[in-house]
Amino acid sequence: MKYEKLYKTRVELGVTQSDIALELGISKAFYCQIENKQRRLNYPMALEIAKVLGKKPDDLFYEEILKDMKK
């Protein structure tokens, strides 16, 4: 289980998990856990991830968070 839009966007842009982690100042393992929904995503981190990818947080996370809330 992962944030599919986040994953697809990252891959389409040719950005690695390591690249994003470096930009965010976190470990690759920490970023990987966020992308794979193994670690809770807070809004400030969602903003930073979206900024690195040139997107809005809603573009990457909104639909999937709504789905998860309905479970």
mmCIF file of the N, C-alpha and C atoms, coordinates in Angstrom:
data_MODEL
# 
_entry.id   MODEL 
# 
loop_
_atom_site.group_PDB 
_atom_site.id 
_atom_site.type_symbol 
_atom_site.label_atom_id 
_atom_site.label_alt_id 
_atom_site.label_comp_id 
_atom_site.label_asym_id 
_atom_site.label_entity_id 
_atom_site.label_seq_id 
_atom_site.pdbx_PDB_ins_code 
_atom_site.Cartn_x 
_atom_site.Cartn_y 
_atom_site.Cartn_z 
_atom_site.occupancy 
_atom_site.B_iso_or_equiv 
_atom_site.pdbx_formal_charge 
_atom_site.auth_seq_id 
_atom_site.auth_comp_id 
_atom_site.auth_asym_id 
_atom_site.auth_atom_id 
_atom_site.pdbx_PDB_model_num 
ATOM 1   N N  . MET A 1 1  ? 0.841   -1.173 0.000   1.00 0.00 ? 1  MET A N  1 
ATOM 2   C CA . MET A 1 1  ? 0.000   0.000  0.000   1.00 0.00 ? 1  MET A CA 1 
ATOM 3   C C  . MET A 1 1  ? 0.891   1.242  0.000   1.00 0.00 ? 1  MET A C  1 
ATOM 4   N N  . LYS A 1 2  ? 0.606   2.166  -0.899  1.00 0.00 ? 2  LYS A N  1 
ATOM 5   C CA . LYS A 1 2  ? 1.415   3.373  -0.956  1.00 0.00 ? 2  LYS A CA 1 
ATOM 6   C C  . LYS A 1 2  ? 0.589   4.527  -1.469  1.00 0.00 ? 2  LYS A C  1 
ATOM 7   N N  . TYR A 1 3  ? 1.121   5.710  -1.370  1.00 0.00 ? 3  TYR A N  1 
ATOM 8   C CA . TYR A 1 3  ? 0.511   6.880  -1.984  1.00 0.00 ? 3  TYR A CA 1 
ATOM 9   C C  . TYR A 1 3  ? 0.813   6.786  -3.482  1.00 0.00 ? 3  TYR A C  1 
ATOM 10  N N  . GLU A 1 4  ? -0.136  6.279  -4.234  1.00 0.00 ? 4  GLU A N  1 
ATOM 11  C CA . GLU A 1 4  ? 0.071   5.998  -5.657  1.00 0.00 ? 4  GLU A CA 1 
ATOM 12  C C  . GLU A 1 4  ? 0.407   7.241  -6.467  1.00 0.00 ? 4  GLU A C  1 
ATOM 13  N N  . LYS A 1 5  ? -0.311  8.344  -6.239  1.00 0.00 ? 5  LYS A N  1 
ATOM 14  C CA . LYS A 1 5  ? -0.022  9.557  -7.012  1.00 0.00 ? 5  LYS A CA 1 
ATOM 15  C C  . LYS A 1 5  ? 1.359   10.100 -6.688  1.00 0.00 ? 5  LYS A C  1 
ATOM 16  N N  . LEU A 1 6  ? 1.736   10.015 -5.445  1.00 0.00 ? 6  LEU A N  1 
ATOM 17  C CA . LEU A 1 6  ? 3.079   10.447 -5.053  1.00 0.00 ? 6  LEU A CA 1 
ATOM 18  C C  . LEU A 1 6  ? 4.118   9.596  -5.762  1.00 0.00 ? 6  LEU A C  1 
ATOM 19  N N  . TYR A 1 7  ? 3.946   8.296  -5.695  1.00 0.00 ? 7  TYR A N  1 
ATOM 20  C CA . TYR A 1 7  ? 4.878   7.369  -6.339  1.00 0.00 ? 7  TYR A CA 1 
ATOM 21  C C  . TYR A 1 7  ? 4.959   7.621  -7.845  1.00 0.00 ? 7  TYR A C  1 
ATOM 22  N N  . LYS A 1 8  ? 3.806   7.684  -8.514  1.00 0.00 ? 8  LYS A N  1 
ATOM 23  C CA . LYS A 1 8  ? 3.782   7.874  -9.973  1.00 0.00 ? 8  LYS A CA 1 
ATOM 24  C C  . LYS A 1 8  ? 4.404   9.201  -10.373 1.00 0.00 ? 8  LYS A C  1 
ATOM 25  N N  . THR A 1 9  ? 4.098   10.248 -9.632  1.00 0.00 ? 9  THR A N  1 
ATOM 26  C CA . THR A 1 9  ? 4.662   11.565 -9.935  1.00 0.00 ? 9  THR A CA 1 
ATOM 27  C C  . THR A 1 9  ? 6.176   11.546 -9.790  1.00 0.00 ? 9  THR A C  1 
ATOM 28  N N  . ARG A 1 10 ? 6.640   10.955 -8.704  1.00 0.00 ? 10 ARG A N  1 
ATOM 29  C CA . ARG A 1 10 ? 8.089   10.884 -8.472  1.00 0.00 ? 10 ARG A CA 1 
ATOM 30  C C  . ARG A 1 10 ? 8.788   10.129 -9.596  1.00 0.00 ? 10 ARG A C  1 
ATOM 31  N N  . VAL A 1 11 ? 8.231   8.998  -9.989  1.00 0.00 ? 11 VAL A N  1 
ATOM 32  C CA . VAL A 1 11 ? 8.832   8.180  -11.046 1.00 0.00 ? 11 VAL A CA 1 
ATOM 33  C C  . VAL A 1 11 ? 8.782   8.916  -12.389 1.00 0.00 ? 11 VAL A C  1 
ATOM 34  N N  . GLU A 1 12 ? 7.643   9.538  -12.705 1.00 0.00 ? 12 GLU A N  1 
ATOM 35  C CA . GLU A 1 12 ? 7.516   10.276 -13.969 1.00 0.00 ? 12 GLU A CA 1 
ATOM 36  C C  . GLU A 1 12 ? 8.525   11.408 -14.069 1.00 0.00 ? 12 GLU A C  1 
ATOM 37  N N  . LEU A 1 13 ? 8.827   12.029 -12.950 1.00 0.00 ? 13 LEU A N  1 
ATOM 38  C CA . LEU A 1 13 ? 9.789   13.136 -12.943 1.00 0.00 ? 13 LEU A CA 1 
ATOM 39  C C  . LEU A 1 13 ? 11.238  12.648 -12.884 1.00 0.00 ? 13 LEU A C  1 
ATOM 40  N N  . GLY A 1 14 ? 11.417  11.332 -12.718 1.00 0.00 ? 14 GLY A N  1 
ATOM 41  C CA . GLY A 1 14 ? 12.761  10.770 -12.663 1.00 0.00 ? 14 GLY A CA 1 
ATOM 42  C C  . GLY A 1 14 ? 13.488  11.100 -11.371 1.00 0.00 ? 14 GLY A C  1 
ATOM 43  N N  . VAL A 1 15 ? 12.719  11.280 -10.310 1.00 0.00 ? 15 VAL A N  1 
ATOM 44  C CA . VAL A 1 15 ? 13.285  11.622 -9.005  1.00 0.00 ? 15 VAL A CA 1 
ATOM 45  C C  . VAL A 1 15 ? 13.320  10.357 -8.146  1.00 0.00 ? 15 VAL A C  1 
ATOM 46  N N  . THR A 1 16 ? 14.426  10.110 -7.483  1.00 0.00 ? 16 THR A N  1 
ATOM 47  C CA . THR A 1 16 ? 14.532  8.935  -6.628  1.00 0.00 ? 16 THR A CA 1 
ATOM 48  C C  . THR A 1 16 ? 14.074  9.268  -5.209  1.00 0.00 ? 16 THR A C  1 
ATOM 49  N N  . GLN A 1 17 ? 13.824  8.229  -4.441  1.00 0.00 ? 17 GLN A N  1 
ATOM 50  C CA . GLN A 1 17 ? 13.493  8.431  -3.032  1.00 0.00 ? 17 GLN A CA 1 
ATOM 51  C C  . GLN A 1 17 ? 14.649  9.123  -2.324  1.00 0.00 ? 17 GLN A C  1 
ATOM 52  N N  . SER A 1 18 ? 15.850  8.773  -2.696  1.00 0.00 ? 18 SER A N  1 
ATOM 53  C CA . SER A 1 18 ? 17.038  9.403  -2.096  1.00 0.00 ? 18 SER A CA 1 
ATOM 54  C C  . SER A 1 18 ? 17.093  10.891 -2.412  1.00 0.00 ? 18 SER A C  1 
ATOM 55  N N  . ASP A 1 19 ? 16.734  11.254 -3.651  1.00 0.00 ? 19 ASP A N  1 
ATOM 56  C CA . ASP A 1 19 ? 16.722  12.670 -4.045  1.00 0.00 ? 19 ASP A CA 1 
ATOM 57  C C  . ASP A 1 19 ? 15.772  13.470 -3.163  1.00 0.00 ? 19 ASP A C  1 
ATOM 58  N N  . ILE A 1 20 ? 14.570  12.941 -2.980  1.00 0.00 ? 20 ILE A N  1 
ATOM 59  C CA . ILE A 1 20 ? 13.579  13.657 -2.171  1.00 0.00 ? 20 ILE A CA 1 
ATOM 60  C C  . ILE A 1 20 ? 14.032  13.727 -0.720  1.00 0.00 ? 20 ILE A C  1 
ATOM 61  N N  . ALA A 1 21 ? 14.506  12.618 -0.200  1.00 0.00 ? 21 ALA A N  1 
ATOM 62  C CA . ALA A 1 21 ? 14.972  12.590 1.192   1.00 0.00 ? 21 ALA A CA 1 
ATOM 63  C C  . ALA A 1 21 ? 16.067  13.628 1.416   1.00 0.00 ? 21 ALA A C  1 
ATOM 64  N N  . LEU A 1 22 ? 16.989  13.719 0.486   1.00 0.00 ? 22 LEU A N  1 
ATOM 65  C CA . LEU A 1 22 ? 18.078  14.690 0.592   1.00 0.00 ? 22 LEU A CA 1 
ATOM 66  C C  . LEU A 1 22 ? 17.530  16.120 0.625   1.00 0.00 ? 22 LEU A C  1 
ATOM 67  N N  . GLU A 1 23 ? 16.589  16.411 -0.255  1.00 0.00 ? 23 GLU A N  1 
ATOM 68  C CA . GLU A 1 23 ? 15.970  17.745 -0.301  1.00 0.00 ? 23 GLU A CA 1 
ATOM 69  C C  . GLU A 1 23 ? 15.235  18.068 0.993   1.00 0.00 ? 23 GLU A C  1 
ATOM 70  N N  . LEU A 1 24 ? 14.625  17.061 1.594   1.00 0.00 ? 24 LEU A N  1 
ATOM 71  C CA . LEU A 1 24 ? 13.838  17.254 2.812   1.00 0.00 ? 24 LEU A CA 1 
ATOM 72  C C  . LEU A 1 24 ? 14.681  17.218 4.080   1.00 0.00 ? 24 LEU A C  1 
ATOM 73  N N  . GLY A 1 25 ? 15.902  16.725 3.964   1.00 0.00 ? 25 GLY A N  1 
ATOM 74  C CA . GLY A 1 25 ? 16.768  16.615 5.130   1.00 0.00 ? 25 GLY A CA 1 
ATOM 75  C C  . GLY A 1 25 ? 16.381  15.458 6.042   1.00 0.00 ? 25 GLY A C  1 
ATOM 76  N N  . ILE A 1 26 ? 15.843  14.391 5.415   1.00 0.00 ? 26 ILE A N  1 
ATOM 77  C CA . ILE A 1 26 ? 15.477  13.187 6.166   1.00 0.00 ? 26 ILE A CA 1 
ATOM 78  C C  . ILE A 1 26 ? 16.173  11.995 5.522   1.00 0.00 ? 26 ILE A C  1 
ATOM 79  N N  . SER A 1 27 ? 16.121  10.858 6.184   1.00 0.00 ? 27 SER A N  1 
ATOM 80  C CA . SER A 1 27 ? 16.748  9.665  5.614   1.00 0.00 ? 27 SER A CA 1 
ATOM 81  C C  . SER A 1 27 ? 15.869  9.084  4.502   1.00 0.00 ? 27 SER A C  1 
ATOM 82  N N  . LYS A 1 28 ? 16.507  8.322  3.628   1.00 0.00 ? 28 LYS A N  1 
ATOM 83  C CA . LYS A 1 28 ? 15.762  7.640  2.569   1.00 0.00 ? 28 LYS A CA 1 
ATOM 84  C C  . LYS A 1 28 ? 14.747  6.683  3.181   1.00 0.00 ? 28 LYS A C  1 
ATOM 85  N N  . ALA A 1 29 ? 15.138  5.993  4.247   1.00 0.00 ? 29 ALA A N  1 
ATOM 86  C CA . ALA A 1 29 ? 14.237  5.046  4.909   1.00 0.00 ? 29 ALA A CA 1 
ATOM 87  C C  . ALA A 1 29 ? 12.993  5.759  5.435   1.00 0.00 ? 29 ALA A C  1 
ATOM 88  N N  . PHE A 1 30 ? 13.182  6.932  6.016   1.00 0.00 ? 30 PHE A N  1 
ATOM 89  C CA . PHE A 1 30 ? 12.052  7.700  6.537   1.00 0.00 ? 30 PHE A CA 1 
ATOM 90  C C  . PHE A 1 30 ? 11.111  8.083  5.393   1.00 0.00 ? 30 PHE A C  1 
ATOM 91  N N  . TYR A 1 31 ? 11.679  8.595  4.299   1.00 0.00 ? 31 TYR A N  1 
ATOM 92  C CA . TYR A 1 31 ? 10.846  8.965  3.151   1.00 0.00 ? 31 TYR A CA 1 
ATOM 93  C C  . TYR A 1 31 ? 10.115  7.742  2.590   1.00 0.00 ? 31 TYR A C  1 
ATOM 94  N N  . CYS A 1 32 ? 10.816  6.648  2.460   1.00 0.00 ? 32 CYS A N  1 
ATOM 95  C CA . CYS A 1 32 ? 10.227  5.411  1.942   1.00 0.00 ? 32 CYS A CA 1 
ATOM 96  C C  . CYS A 1 32 ? 9.029   4.989  2.796   1.00 0.00 ? 32 CYS A C  1 
ATOM 97  N N  . GLN A 1 33 ? 9.155   5.113  4.100   1.00 0.00 ? 33 GLN A N  1 
ATOM 98  C CA . GLN A 1 33 ? 8.061   4.767  4.996   1.00 0.00 ? 33 GLN A CA 1 
ATOM 99  C C  . GLN A 1 33 ? 6.861   5.685  4.790   1.00 0.00 ? 33 GLN A C  1 
ATOM 100 N N  . ILE A 1 34 ? 7.110   6.956  4.518   1.00 0.00 ? 34 ILE A N  1 
ATOM 101 C CA . ILE A 1 34 ? 6.005   7.878  4.227   1.00 0.00 ? 34 ILE A CA 1 
ATOM 102 C C  . ILE A 1 34 ? 5.320   7.456  2.930   1.00 0.00 ? 34 ILE A C  1 
ATOM 103 N N  . GLU A 1 35 ? 6.102   7.265  1.878   1.00 0.00 ? 35 GLU A N  1 
ATOM 104 C CA . GLU A 1 35 ? 5.535   6.914  0.569   1.00 0.00 ? 35 GLU A CA 1 
ATOM 105 C C  . GLU A 1 35 ? 4.733   5.610  0.632   1.00 0.00 ? 35 GLU A C  1 
ATOM 106 N N  . ASN A 1 36 ? 5.174   4.686  1.466   1.00 0.00 ? 36 ASN A N  1 
ATOM 107 C CA . ASN A 1 36 ? 4.514   3.383  1.585   1.00 0.00 ? 36 ASN A CA 1 
ATOM 108 C C  . ASN A 1 36 ? 3.485   3.324  2.712   1.00 0.00 ? 36 ASN A C  1 
ATOM 109 N N  . LYS A 1 37 ? 3.122   4.493  3.235   1.00 0.00 ? 37 LYS A N  1 
ATOM 110 C CA . LYS A 1 37 ? 2.106   4.624  4.286   1.00 0.00 ? 37 LYS A CA 1 
ATOM 111 C C  . LYS A 1 37 ? 2.444   3.828  5.544   1.00 0.00 ? 37 LYS A C  1 
ATOM 112 N N  . GLN A 1 38 ? 3.712   3.687  5.825   1.00 0.00 ? 38 GLN A N  1 
ATOM 113 C CA . GLN A 1 38 ? 4.134   3.008  7.044   1.00 0.00 ? 38 GLN A CA 1 
ATOM 114 C C  . GLN A 1 38 ? 4.418   4.015  8.152   1.00 0.00 ? 38 GLN A C  1 
ATOM 115 N N  . ARG A 1 39 ? 4.420   5.269  7.786   1.00 0.00 ? 39 ARG A N  1 
ATOM 116 C CA . ARG A 1 39 ? 4.646   6.354  8.741   1.00 0.00 ? 39 ARG A CA 1 
ATOM 117 C C  . ARG A 1 39 ? 3.585   7.413  8.461   1.00 0.00 ? 39 ARG A C  1 
ATOM 118 N N  . ARG A 1 40 ? 3.054   7.968  9.512   1.00 0.00 ? 40 ARG A N  1 
ATOM 119 C CA . ARG A 1 40 ? 1.989   8.964  9.366   1.00 0.00 ? 40 ARG A CA 1 
ATOM 120 C C  . ARG A 1 40 ? 2.533   10.234 8.711   1.00 0.00 ? 40 ARG A C  1 
ATOM 121 N N  . LEU A 1 41 ? 1.787   10.742 7.762   1.00 0.00 ? 41 LEU A N  1 
ATOM 122 C CA . LEU A 1 41 ? 2.168   11.954 7.037   1.00 0.00 ? 41 LEU A CA 1 
ATOM 123 C C  . LEU A 1 41 ? 1.498   13.151 7.692   1.00 0.00 ? 41 LEU A C  1 
ATOM 124 N N  . ASN A 1 42 ? 2.295   14.134 8.113   1.00 0.00 ? 42 ASN A N  1 
ATOM 125 C CA . ASN A 1 42 ? 1.697   15.359 8.650   1.00 0.00 ? 42 ASN A CA 1 
ATOM 126 C C  . ASN A 1 42 ? 1.663   16.422 7.551   1.00 0.00 ? 42 ASN A C  1 
ATOM 127 N N  . TYR A 1 43 ? 0.853   17.446 7.769   1.00 0.00 ? 43 TYR A N  1 
ATOM 128 C CA . TYR A 1 43 ? 0.659   18.450 6.718   1.00 0.00 ? 43 TYR A CA 1 
ATOM 129 C C  . TYR A 1 43 ? 1.940   19.203 6.359   1.00 0.00 ? 43 TYR A C  1 
ATOM 130 N N  . PRO A 1 44 ? 2.744   19.628 7.335   1.00 0.00 ? 44 PRO A N  1 
ATOM 131 C CA . PRO A 1 44 ? 3.989   20.314 6.948   1.00 0.00 ? 44 PRO A CA 1 
ATOM 132 C C  . PRO A 1 44 ? 4.884   19.449 6.050   1.00 0.00 ? 44 PRO A C  1 
ATOM 133 N N  . MET A 1 45 ? 4.953   18.152 6.326   1.00 0.00 ? 45 MET A N  1 
ATOM 134 C CA . MET A 1 45 ? 5.771   17.264 5.497   1.00 0.00 ? 45 MET A CA 1 
ATOM 135 C C  . MET A 1 45 ? 5.133   17.106 4.119   1.00 0.00 ? 45 MET A C  1 
ATOM 136 N N  . ALA A 1 46 ? 3.812   17.021 4.060   1.00 0.00 ? 46 ALA A N  1 
ATOM 137 C CA . ALA A 1 46 ? 3.121   16.932 2.770   1.00 0.00 ? 46 ALA A CA 1 
ATOM 138 C C  . ALA A 1 46 ? 3.421   18.172 1.932   1.00 0.00 ? 46 ALA A C  1 
ATOM 139 N N  . LEU A 1 47 ? 3.432   19.330 2.561   1.00 0.00 ? 47 LEU A N  1 
ATOM 140 C CA . LEU A 1 47 ? 3.766   20.574 1.856   1.00 0.00 ? 47 LEU A CA 1 
ATOM 141 C C  . LEU A 1 47 ? 5.185   20.530 1.293   1.00 0.00 ? 47 LEU A C  1 
ATOM 142 N N  . GLU A 1 48 ? 6.117   20.068 2.103   1.00 0.00 ? 48 GLU A N  1 
ATOM 143 C CA . GLU A 1 48 ? 7.522   20.009 1.676   1.00 0.00 ? 48 GLU A CA 1 
ATOM 144 C C  . GLU A 1 48 ? 7.727   19.009 0.535   1.00 0.00 ? 48 GLU A C  1 
ATOM 145 N N  . ILE A 1 49 ? 7.101   17.851 0.638   1.00 0.00 ? 49 ILE A N  1 
ATOM 146 C CA . ILE A 1 49 ? 7.213   16.848 -0.425  1.00 0.00 ? 49 ILE A CA 1 
ATOM 147 C C  . ILE A 1 49 ? 6.636   17.399 -1.719  1.00 0.00 ? 49 ILE A C  1 
ATOM 148 N N  . ALA A 1 50 ? 5.471   18.006 -1.625  1.00 0.00 ? 50 ALA A N  1 
ATOM 149 C CA . ALA A 1 50 ? 4.825   18.572 -2.813  1.00 0.00 ? 50 ALA A CA 1 
ATOM 150 C C  . ALA A 1 50 ? 5.696   19.663 -3.434  1.00 0.00 ? 50 ALA A C  1 
ATOM 151 N N  . LYS A 1 51 ? 6.301   20.481 -2.608  1.00 0.00 ? 51 LYS A N  1 
ATOM 152 C CA . LYS A 1 51 ? 7.176   21.554 -3.092  1.00 0.00 ? 51 LYS A CA 1 
ATOM 153 C C  . LYS A 1 51 ? 8.356   20.986 -3.877  1.00 0.00 ? 51 LYS A C  1 
ATOM 154 N N  . VAL A 1 52 ? 8.965   19.937 -3.346  1.00 0.00 ? 52 VAL A N  1 
ATOM 155 C CA . VAL A 1 52 ? 10.097  19.298 -4.018  1.00 0.00 ? 52 VAL A CA 1 
ATOM 156 C C  . VAL A 1 52 ? 9.686   18.788 -5.400  1.00 0.00 ? 52 VAL A C  1 
ATOM 157 N N  . LEU A 1 53 ? 8.449   18.277 -5.507  1.00 0.00 ? 53 LEU A N  1 
ATOM 158 C CA . LEU A 1 53 ? 7.969   17.716 -6.772  1.00 0.00 ? 53 LEU A CA 1 
ATOM 159 C C  . LEU A 1 53 ? 7.246   18.745 -7.647  1.00 0.00 ? 53 LEU A C  1 
ATOM 160 N N  . GLY A 1 54 ? 7.151   19.993 -7.178  1.00 0.00 ? 54 GLY A N  1 
ATOM 161 C CA . GLY A 1 54 ? 6.497   21.039 -7.958  1.00 0.00 ? 54 GLY A CA 1 
ATOM 162 C C  . GLY A 1 54 ? 4.994   20.845 -8.075  1.00 0.00 ? 54 GLY A C  1 
ATOM 163 N N  . LYS A 1 55 ? 4.383   20.298 -7.049  1.00 0.00 ? 55 LYS A N  1 
ATOM 164 C CA . LYS A 1 55 ? 2.944   20.027 -7.043  1.00 0.00 ? 55 LYS A CA 1 
ATOM 165 C C  . LYS A 1 55 ? 2.307   20.639 -5.814  1.00 0.00 ? 55 LYS A C  1 
ATOM 166 N N  . LYS A 1 56 ? 0.972   20.575 -5.764  1.00 0.00 ? 56 LYS A N  1 
ATOM 167 C CA . LYS A 1 56 ? 0.229   20.959 -4.575  1.00 0.00 ? 56 LYS A CA 1 
ATOM 168 C C  . LYS A 1 56 ? -0.012  19.696 -3.751  1.00 0.00 ? 56 LYS A C  1 
ATOM 169 N N  . PRO A 1 57 ? -0.040  19.811 -2.428  1.00 0.00 ? 57 PRO A N  1 
ATOM 170 C CA . PRO A 1 57 ? -0.271  18.617 -1.606  1.00 0.00 ? 57 PRO A CA 1 
ATOM 171 C C  . PRO A 1 57 ? -1.554  17.878 -1.985  1.00 0.00 ? 57 PRO A C  1 
ATOM 172 N N  . ASP A 1 58 ? -2.618  18.617 -2.285  1.00 0.00 ? 58 ASP A N  1 
ATOM 173 C CA . ASP A 1 58 ? -3.879  17.968 -2.659  1.00 0.00 ? 58 ASP A CA 1 
ATOM 174 C C  . ASP A 1 58 ? -3.729  17.108 -3.906  1.00 0.00 ? 58 ASP A C  1 
ATOM 175 N N  . ASP A 1 59 ? -2.886  17.539 -4.844  1.00 0.00 ? 59 ASP A N  1 
ATOM 176 C CA . ASP A 1 59 ? -2.677  16.761 -6.072  1.00 0.00 ? 59 ASP A CA 1 
ATOM 177 C C  . ASP A 1 59 ? -2.074  15.390 -5.771  1.00 0.00 ? 59 ASP A C  1 
ATOM 178 N N  . LEU A 1 60 ? -1.268  15.312 -4.726  1.00 0.00 ? 60 LEU A N  1 
ATOM 179 C CA . LEU A 1 60 ? -0.557  14.079 -4.409  1.00 0.00 ? 60 LEU A CA 1 
ATOM 180 C C  . LEU A 1 60 ? -1.252  13.200 -3.379  1.00 0.00 ? 60 LEU A C  1 
ATOM 181 N N  . PHE A 1 61 ? -1.993  13.812 -2.446  1.00 0.00 ? 61 PHE A N  1 
ATOM 182 C CA . PHE A 1 61 ? -2.454  13.055 -1.288  1.00 0.00 ? 61 PHE A CA 1 
ATOM 183 C C  . PHE A 1 61 ? -3.967  13.046 -1.043  1.00 0.00 ? 61 PHE A C  1 
ATOM 184 N N  . TYR A 1 62 ? -4.682  14.048 -1.503  1.00 0.00 ? 62 TYR A N  1 
ATOM 185 C CA . TYR A 1 62 ? -6.074  14.259 -1.080  1.00 0.00 ? 62 TYR A CA 1 
ATOM 186 C C  . TYR A 1 62 ? -6.979  13.046 -1.299  1.00 0.00 ? 62 TYR A C  1 
ATOM 187 N N  . GLU A 1 63 ? -7.030  12.547 -2.512  1.00 0.00 ? 63 GLU A N  1 
ATOM 188 C CA . GLU A 1 63 ? -7.939  11.433 -2.820  1.00 0.00 ? 63 GLU A CA 1 
ATOM 189 C C  . GLU A 1 63 ? -7.632  10.193 -1.974  1.00 0.00 ? 63 GLU A C  1 
ATOM 190 N N  . GLU A 1 64 ? -6.376  9.896  -1.803  1.00 0.00 ? 64 GLU A N  1 
ATOM 191 C CA . GLU A 1 64 ? -6.013  8.691  -1.042  1.00 0.00 ? 64 GLU A CA 1 
ATOM 192 C C  . GLU A 1 64 ? -6.279  8.856  0.450   1.00 0.00 ? 64 GLU A C  1 
ATOM 193 N N  . ILE A 1 65 ? -6.107  10.051 0.970   1.00 0.00 ? 65 ILE A N  1 
ATOM 194 C CA . ILE A 1 65 ? -6.423  10.273 2.374   1.00 0.00 ? 65 ILE A CA 1 
ATOM 195 C C  . ILE A 1 65 ? -7.917  10.134 2.603   1.00 0.00 ? 65 ILE A C  1 
ATOM 196 N N  . LEU A 1 66 ? -8.713  10.639 1.664   1.00 0.00 ? 66 LEU A N  1 
ATOM 197 C CA . LEU A 1 66 ? -10.173 10.458 1.768   1.00 0.00 ? 66 LEU A CA 1 
ATOM 198 C C  . LEU A 1 66 ? -10.552 8.989  1.757   1.00 0.00 ? 66 LEU A C  1 
ATOM 199 N N  . LYS A 1 67 ? -9.945  8.228  0.866   1.00 0.00 ? 67 LYS A N  1 
ATOM 200 C CA . LYS A 1 67 ? -10.211 6.779  0.797   1.00 0.00 ? 67 LYS A CA 1 
ATOM 201 C C  . LYS A 1 67 ? -9.870  6.098  2.118   1.00 0.00 ? 67 LYS A C  1 
ATOM 202 N N  . ASP A 1 68 ? -8.718  6.456  2.671   1.00 0.00 ? 68 ASP A N  1 
ATOM 203 C CA . ASP A 1 68 ? -8.276  5.852  3.924   1.00 0.00 ? 68 ASP A CA 1 
ATOM 204 C C  . ASP A 1 68 ? -9.210  6.212  5.078   1.00 0.00 ? 68 ASP A C  1 
ATOM 205 N N  . MET A 1 69 ? -9.769  7.412  5.050   1.00 0.00 ? 69 MET A N  1 
ATOM 206 C CA . MET A 1 69 ? -10.687 7.846  6.108   1.00 0.00 ? 69 MET A CA 1 
ATOM 207 C C  . MET A 1 69 ? -11.996 7.071  6.063   1.00 0.00 ? 69 MET A C  1 
ATOM 208 N N  . LYS A 1 70 ? -12.383 6.611  4.874   1.00 0.00 ? 70 LYS A N  1 
ATOM 209 C CA . LYS A 1 70 ? -13.639 5.877  4.713   1.00 0.00 ? 70 LYS A CA 1 
ATOM 210 C C  . LYS A 1 70 ? -13.528 4.425  5.166   1.00 0.00 ? 70 LYS A C  1 
ATOM 211 N N  . LYS A 1 71 ? -12.308 3.951  5.318   1.00 0.00 ? 71 LYS A N  1 
ATOM 212 C CA . LYS A 1 71 ? -12.093 2.544  5.720   1.00 0.00 ? 71 LYS A CA 1 
ATOM 213 C C  . LYS A 1 71 ? -12.468 2.328  7.170   1.00 0.00 ? 71 LYS A C  1 
# 
